[in-house]
Amino acid sequence: MQKHVHVEKTFKKEMTFRYVVDFPEQYGETEENYPLILFLHGMGQRGESFEDMKVYGMPKLAAERNIPAVIVSPVCPETTTWIEELDALHSLVIHAAREYRVDPERIYLTGLSMGGFGAWHLAEKYPYLFAALAPICGGALHEFGFLDRIHRIAHMPVWTFHGAKDDVVPIERTQVLVDRLRKDGGNVEFTVYPEAGHDSWTETYDDPRFLDWLLRQRNPEVDFYRKG
C-alpha cells in the first residue's frame, strides 16, 4: 500500500501576450470612442512572429483598408492554445478597453480555425462582455460539456462560417453548435460555403457585409466581470 499524504499548495499562472493593435486613421483626432475587435488567429500562426499572424484575417484586412475600429490581435505562444488561455484573453480585452478609446458596448470577438474554437469558448465563459461573436471554421470541445452551457450566449448575436469541404475541422463541428444554439433560442446566423475547404475566412473577411453586420451590434448590458 502506498503512503497517503495530504498536500495543499496554491498555484498561480502568468501569461504573456505579444499583440498587434490596429487603429483607425482618424484615431486620436477627436474624443470619439471606437469599437474594439478581438481577433484570434489559427494554429499555423502560433509562435513569436507578428508577420505570420498578419497573413490572414483581421490584421490582413486592416493593412488593406481603414476600419473604424480598434483591432487587437494577440499572438498565441506555440506551447498553448486559445482555449487554454481564456482568462488571459479576458484580461487582455479589459486592458485594451481601458487603455484605448473604446466604446464598451461595442466589443466584438472573431477568430478562425483554432481561433474559431477559442472564440466560441471565450464568449461562453464571458457571455456579457461581447456585443457579437463571429467564429470561422471553428467548433468547441463538446466533451467538456460545452453544449450544456451554450445557452449562456443565446442573447448574443452570432454569425458563424464554415466550408462544406473542410477536411481539417469538419463542418459538423459548427453545425452541432448552431443547432443547439437555435434550440436554446439563440440569435445565430450560419453561412456555409459549398465549395470551400478549410479556408472559409478569406471569403468571410473580404465580404463587406461582414463588418457592416459586426459593427452594427451593441451590448448595452456589458459587464466586464460577470461570468454567468
Stockholm file with secondary structure:
# STOCKHOLM 1.0

chainA/1-228         MQKHVHVEKTFKKEMTFRYVVDFPEQYGETEENYPLILFLHGMGQRGESFEDMKVYGMPKLAAERNIPAVIVSPVCPETTTWIEELDALHSLVIHAAREYRVDPERIYLTGLSMGGFGAWHLAEKYPYLFAALAPICGGALHEFGFLDRIHRIAHMPVWTFHGAKDDVVPIERTQVLVDRLRKDGGNVEFTVYPEAGHDSWTETYDDPRFLDWLLRQRNPEVDFYRKG
#=GR chainA/1-228 SS CCCCCCCCCCCCCCCCCEEEEECCTTTTSSSCCEEEEEEECCGGGCSSCHHHHTTSHHHHHHHHSCCSSEEEEEECCTTCCGGGGHHHHHHHHHHHHHHTTEEEEEEEEEEETHHHHHHHHHHHHSTTTCSEEEEESCCCCGGGTHHHHGGGGTTSCEEEEEETTCSSSCTHHHHHHHHHHHHTTCCEEEEEETTCCSCCHHHHHHCHHHHHHHHHCCCTTCCSSCCC
#=GC SS_cons         CCCCCCCCCCCCCCCCCEEEEECCTTTTSSSCCEEEEEEECCGGGCSSCHHHHTTSHHHHHHHHSCCSSEEEEEECCTTCCGGGGHHHHHHHHHHHHHHTTEEEEEEEEEEETHHHHHHHHHHHHSTTTCSEEEEESCCCCGGGTHHHHGGGGTTSCEEEEEETTCSSSCTHHHHHHHHHHHHTTCCEEEEEETTCCSCCHHHHHHCHHHHHHHHHCCCTTCCSSCCC
//
